[in-house]
Amino acid sequence: MKVWVLCIQTVLLFISCLIPEEDMVDSLSVMTWNVQNLFDDQSSGVEYEEYDPQLSDWDENSMRIKLENLKEVLLSAEPELPDIILLQEVENREILEVLNEDYLDGYYSFIDAWDDRESAICCGILSCYTPEEVHLHFPGLYGKRQLRPVVEIHFRMGSETLILFNNHWKSRAGGQAATETARIRAAGVLSKRIVELRNQGYTNLVVAGDLNGSWEDFRAGGVQTAQIPVEEIQNVSWTDCLYISLEPADTFLSTDKTVLYSPWKGMESEGSYFFQNRWMKLDHFFLDRGLVDQQGLEYLHSSCMALPFMSDELGRPAGWESWRLKGYSDHFPLILFLGSESNE
């Protein structure tokens, strides 16, 4: 496993959403969204063919229609634009800068995207806060290709540290069972890192992103999956995975396994993705114990933004169709609110 530590020193020329340090813990909103192939209008040679201007009809007009549609969704977040947006399936930092400057009036002061591979897509961020640290954790190879890194982002929020993990795990293309080993590798890297951070006293942790699976994939008595229901924790020995609970109290279990809380039960949605006639929970927020301990920075609530205008007639995500220049994304975004309990 390679770990890259990025020392970030950014001069902010336009500061539109910075909040005084003493107020940072009062209220914080975080969105995660797989935006389904957000590409710029330049050919770099690693794009998917349909987004390469030299090989297809993709051009500046196509790009700007896509950006306008994403803007519509982002501006629909309530009560205002999220403080931090974690994105998956973006080409590079440059396309996020265009989104921010041309469509969001330069609202975000920190923008980045990360990948060391010759890859078409990666994870990115738009943030009102500048991170103190960013680390990339690489799960290793899947076949001959490097798996996408888990991005660890540290923010100072008043007197506390908040750590976000932006993830885009291996897709299920080729079959869920056949590709699960790749997701287990990502989960193993993440689990190990969470244990390290806990041992250093950091428990304000949020795992976010498109994990291309859920704890519902596990079958009792079956093979290992990347996510496992906490109810099975006494029945299996694996530590290179995440144990997921729908109850916050389970994050305090005394165990050498990584137990995290999922707020999906309260989101009033069947899933964030629809495929082969069923809803799937592929996109997630998982929280560690520091955000549910009734002290300091706390989890308040979350939702799946299944908005009517970005849904089809059956309520499913109206995915982006590059050949028609219509749609939004095949994933619904999730939004999470943190703060002090008095602000709920």
N, C-alpha and C positions, 0 to 999 in steps of 0.2 A: 504494500500500500504506500502510495506517495502522498505526502501532505505538503501542500504549498501554503506558505504563510505570506499573505499580501499586506505589506505595510502601506496604509492608505494615508496620503497627505494631500488634501484637496483644497485648493483656493476657490471659494465660492464667489463668483462674480455677481450672481443674481440670487438673492435670498428672499424667497417669497413665502416660505412656510415654516421658518425656524421659530421655535417656541422657547422662551426662557427656560434655562435648565431646571429651575426650582418648580416649574409647572409641568414638566415632562411626564410625571407619573399620574397626573390627574385623569387623563383620557388618551387612549391610543387605539387606532384602528389599523388592522392588518388585513390585506386581501391576498389570496392566492388564486392564480388563474392560469390555466393552460390556454393560451390565446390561439392555438392551432395555426402554426406556420406564419409567423410575422417576419416577412423578409423585406429588405430594402430593394431599390431599383438598380443596383449595381451587380455586375457579374464577378464573382470571386472564384468560381470553379467548383465550389463545394455545395451549392444550392441543390435542392431537389429540382429536377428538370423543369417542372411547371412554373418554378419561381426564378429561373435563370433567364434574364432578358436576352441572352444570346441564343437561347434554345426554345423560347416560347414567346407568347404575347405579353408576358409580364413587363410592366413599365411603371413610370412614375404615377400615371393615373390610377393604375391597378393598386399600387401601394397606398395611395392617398384615400381611395375608397375603403380599403381595409382599415386604415388608421381612423377614418371618420366613424366607422362602425364601432371600433373599440372605444373611441371617445364617448360615444353615446352610452355605452354600458358604464364606463368609469364615472361619468357625471351623474349616473342614476344611483350611485351608492349614497346611502343616507347616514348621517345628515349632510355629509360633504364628501369630497374626495378622500379616499383612505390616506392615512399618514404614511403607510408603507405598502407598496404593492410588490409581491413576489410573483414573478412571471416564469412560465415555462414555454418552450418552443418559440424563442426569438432568435434571430440570426446573429445579432451583434449589438454592441453598445450604440452604434450610430443610429440604428432604427429607433431605439428608445429615446435618443436625443431629439429626433425629429418628432416623435409622438409628444414629448414633453414641451418642446418649444413651439411647435406649430399648432398643436391641438389642445394642450392643457395650459397654455399661457405661461410656460416656465414655472409651473407650480412646484416642481420637485427640485431640490438642490443637490441631491446625490443620485447619480445614475451609473449603472454598471451592468456588465454581462460577463459570464465566466465560462471558459472552456479552453483546454490546451490542445484539443484534438483538431484535426481537419474535419470538422463536423458541420453539418448543415444547421443545427439548432442547439441552443444552450439555455441556461437559466439566466434571468436578469432581475434587476430591481429598480424601482423608482421610490425614492424615500425623501421625506422631509427632514430626516436626521442623517448625519454622517456617521458611519460605523467607526468604532475604535479599532476593530480588527476584522479581517476576513480570512478564513482558512478554507482550502479546498481539500477534500478527502476523496481519494480515488479508490473505488472498490476493486479495481483490477480489470482483467480482460474477460470478455465473453467471446469465445472463438478467437478471432484475431483483432478484435476491436476493443478499444478502451471504453469501459462503461462511463457514463456521465458522472461527474463528481457530485458529492454532497457538499453544498456550500454552507458554511457556518459563519454567521454574521453577528458580531457583538455590538450592542448599543448601550450607551450609558443613559439611563433614565433617572434623573435626579440622583439619589443615593444608591440606586440599584442598577444591576446589569441585566439586560434582557438579551437572550441569545436565540436567534432564529436560524432554522435549517431550511434551506430551499432545495427541494428534491425534484428530480424527474427520473424515476426509475425506468428500467427496461420495459418496453411495451409488451403486450401479450401477443403480438403478431407471431404466428407460428404455433400458437396454443398456450394456454395458461400454464399447464403442467410442464411443457417443454421449456418454457422460458423462466420458470420460477427460480431456478438456481441463480440467475443474474440478480433478481430482486433480493434474494437471500443475502447475496454478497453486499449489496448496498445496505440492507438492514443490519448486517453484522458490523459493518464499519460504523454505522450510526449508533448502534447499541454500545459498542466499545467506547466511542467518544463520549456518550452521555454518562457512562460510568466514570470516566476520567473527570468530567466536569463536575459531577456530583461530589467526587472525592476532593475537589478543589473548592467546594462550597457553592457551586453554581447550580441552582435548581429552577430559575426562571427561564425555562426552555420551551420553545415551540417548534415542533416538527411540522413542516408545511410542504404542500406541493402535490404533484401528480405521481402517486406511488403505483399506479397501474395495478391495483389490487386492494383487498381489504381483509380484515380478520374473518370475514364471512367465507373466504376461499378455503379455510381450513376444515378438514373433516376429521372428526374424532377417530383416533386409531390409524389415521392415514399418514402420508408423508409430510415432511416439514414444509411450511410456507413462510414467507417473510413476515407476515403478521399472524398472530395466534390469539384467540380469545383468552382473556385472563382466567376464565373458568377451567382451562386446561393446564394451568401452570404447575399443578402437582402431578400431572399425568405424563409430562414430557420433560426431557432434560436439556433441550436446546437452549443455548444462550446467544447465538448469533441471529437473533430475530427480535421483533418487538411484540410484547404482550399488551394487548389493547383492552381497556375496560371502559364501560359506559358510566362508571361511577367514579367520581374524583377521589374518594377515600382509598381506592385500591392502589393509588400511586405511592402510598405510605407502607405497602406490604413489605415485610422483612424477607428479602429474597435477593439472590445474586443475579436475577433476571431483570430486564428493563421493562417496567410496567408504566404505561402512559395512559392518559385519559383522553378519550375521544368525545367531543360534544355532538356527534352526529345525531344522537337520540333527540336532542332538542331543536334540531334544525327544521323540522316539519317538512321534510323532503325525502323522497324515496332514493335519491341519488343525484350525482352530478354528471352522469354520463349514461347514455342509452345505447345498447348494442345487442343485436340478435334478440330483439323483443323483450329485453329486460333492463331494468335500472341497475346501475352499478355505482358503488361508492369508491371511485378511483382517486378522488381528490380529498385531501385531509388537512385538518389541524389536530395534532396530538400535543397534549400539554403535560409538563412535568409538575411535580408536587409543589414547587414554589409558587405557582400561579393559582393554586387551589387551597392554600393553607390559611386563608383569612388574615393574611398579614401583607402589608405593602401592596405591591403591584399584583392585581388579581384578575382572573378570568371573569368577565361579566356576562357576555352572551355572544352568540354567533348565528350565522344564517347562510343558507345556500341561495344565491341570487338567481332564482329561476324566474326571471322577469318575462312578462307576456311578450314584449316586443322582440325578445331574443329567443323565442320559442316557436316551434311550429304549431300547427293546429291541434296536435295531440299533447302539447306541453313539453315536448322533447327539445333539447338544444338545437337551435337552427344553425347548424355548422356552416363554416365558411366554404363556399364553392368558388374556387379561383376561376373556373371557366365561365361562370355567370357573374362574377364579381358581386356576389350576394352572400348574406349570412354574417355570422359573428364568430362563433367557435363551437366545436362539438362538445365542449365542456362548459358547465356553469361555473362561475366563480364562487368562492366562499369568502366570507368576511368575518373577522374576529374582533371583538372589542375587549380591551384590557383597561384597567384603571383601579381606583380605590372603590371599595364596596359602597361608599357613600354617594358615588356618582352613578350608580346603576339606575 
